[in-house]
Amino acid sequence: MISERLKAIASLVHNGENVIDIGCDHGLLDIYLTLHNNNKCIASDINKNALNQAKKNINKYNLENKIKTILSDGLNNIEINEKSTIIISGMGTSNIIKIVNKIDDQYLNDLIISSHNEYEILRKELSKKYIIVDEIIVKDKNKFYLILKLNKGHKKYNKKDFYLGPILKNKNNDIIKNYYEYLFNSNNLIINKIPNKHIIKKLNLIIKNNWIKKLNRK
């Protein structure tokens, strides 16, 4: 019913919690969480056509009285008045950061993020207000996706944490191994194309590949 990426997001949501799903697309995650995890969901999207399709899917499962749909740019039209898990997915890091910066932390339990790009920047920006408590890498349709779970608070991270992931670098499974191999090979392709006059950029990528090589992967 749902993709591997959405299943991974769902695995980070506590049973029975209130959920606000920003960028809900066709509402499949909200349907899954309602049916299998007893969550109370608000499904929101900026795209009217996507939200209309979400409504059709919700009606198909007779969940229109359990899942509320809201047309909204981020959290603009959403009132948070009880403890909730906020999920932001299906968009790039720059849009995610803009939405996160408008969150009223008063009613936030967990923040779950799934970005399509710029994972290093994502970690760095989110760590200004939040602690990374879990990280998952999934491969869906030949693309790797990072999913972060965060809580309010502050923790000191270094450049290696932002690039490799403070939690992810200590995990070990085939998907994570393949992900780091993908990063390493992608960096090598770029390194070989960078002219010597841009030596700083080349050295930065070499350093990152050395970090990857030092990970203990059996």
N, C-alpha and C positions, 0 to 999 in steps of 0.2 A: 504493500500500500504506500509506504513512504521510502524515500531514498536513504542510503547509508548515512549521509550527512545529517538528515533530520532525525534518524534513529539515535545518532550520537548526541545530538542536542537534547533529545528527550531523556537520555540516560542520565543527564546531569540535573534534571528537575526532580525535586522532592515530591513524593506522592501527596496529593490533596492541596497543594499550595495554589494561591492565586497567581495567574500568569498573564503578563502583558506581552504579546508577540508583535514586535515592530518589524514591518516588512514581511507580513504573513503570506504574501503571494496568494496561493489558492487555498489556504487554510488547512492544509493536510496535517501540519504539525499539531495544530489546535484540536483537530478531530482526534488524532492519535492520543494526545495527552488527556483529553476528556474521556475517551473510551477505555484506555488502558492504565491511566495513572490518576484518575479521579481528580483532575485539575479543573479549576474554574478559569476559563480563558477569555481574554479580550484579544480579538484578532484585528490588527490594524495595518493599513497599507496606504501609500500615497497615490497608488495607481487605481483609479476607479474601476477599470475593466478587471484587474486582478481581484479586487475586493468583491465585485459582482460574482466572479467565478467562485470565490471563497464562500459566498452566501449560498450559491447553488449546491456546492459540495456539502456544506453544513446542513442544508435542508434535506439533502439526499439521505443523511444519516439521522434525520429527525432530532438534530441538536440545536435548533434555532433558539430554544429557550435556555440553553446552557452556555452557548458561545456568543458573546456580543461582538459585533463587527463595527468598526469605526474608520471612516475615511480621514486620514490624518497625515501630516508631514511630521514624522517623528512622533513626539509626545504632545504636540501642540493642542490637540483637541481631546486629550485624555486626562481625566482627573484621577489621580492616585490617592486614595483615601484609606487604604488598608495595606498591610504588609504584602508585598508581591515579589515574584521573580520576574525580572524584565529580560526578555530575549530580543536581541537585535541581530538580524541575519539577512543574507541575500543581497548585500551591498558592499561597497568598498570601504576601506579604512577611513578616508577623509569624511564621508557621510556619517559613519558610525561615531567618530569623535565628536562631530557637531551635535549629534543626538545625545550622547553620553553627557556632554557638558551642560545639558539642560535638565538632567535628571534631578528630581527632588529626593535626596538620599533618605529623607525621614521615614519613608515607607518601603525602602528597598531591603529585601532579604538577600537575594543572589542576583548577580548580573551575568548573563550568558551571551557571549559574543561569537558570531561566525562571520568572518570577513573573507572577501575574495582575493585580497591582495595586501601587500605591505605589512607583513606580520611583525617585522622588527619595529617599525614605527608604531604599530598598534600596541604592542606590549609597552613600549616606552611611554606613550601618551597615557594609557590607562593606569599605569603604575603611579602616576602623580596623585591619584585619589583612591586607588584600589589595590588590594593584594590578589595576586594570581594564586588560586587555590587548586586548580586542576587545568590540565591541557589534554586535548585529544587531537590526534591527526587521523583523518579518514581519507580514503581514496574513493572517489565517486566519479564515474564516467571519465576515467583516466586523468583526473585532476585531484591534487591534494588540497584538503581544506583543514585549516586550524580552527578549533573550537576552544574558547577560553571560558572558565568559570571564575568569577571574581567576587570578593566581599569588600565592604568598606574598610579602610585602614591604610596603613603605610608600612612598607618594607623596602629595604635598600636592595637594589638590583644593580648588576654591572652590565657592561656591553655584551659580554658573552651570554648572559641571561636573556637580554633582549633579542639576540639573534637565534640562539639555540632553543630558548625556552627554559625557565627555571625549574619547571616540573618535567617537561617533556624530555630534557636531556638525561634524566635519571630513570626514564622508562625504557623498556626494551621489548619490542615485538617486531614482527616482519614488516608491518606497514610503516612504523617509525624508522626502522633501518632503511627501508626503501626511500622514505622521504629525505633522510639525510644524504643518501647516495645521490638523489636527484639534485639537492642543493649543491653538493660537491661538484657534480658533473656540469651543472649549469654555470657555476662560478668559473670552472676551468675553461669553458667555451668563451666566456666573456674575457677572462684573463688573456687568452691567446689572441684576442682581437684588439686589445687596448694598446695603443702606441706608447712607446717609452716616455714620451713627453707628459703622459698622464700617469706617472709612476706611483703617485700617492693612491690613486684609485685602484691600481693594480695591487699594490701592497696590502691595502685594506681587504681585498678579496682573498689574497694569499693567507692572511692572518685568519680569516674566517674559515678557510678550508683546513688550516692547521687545527682549529678548534674541533672541527668535525672529525678529523683523523684521530684526535686524542680521545674521542668518546670510546668507551669500552663496549664494543659490539661483538658478541660471540656468534 
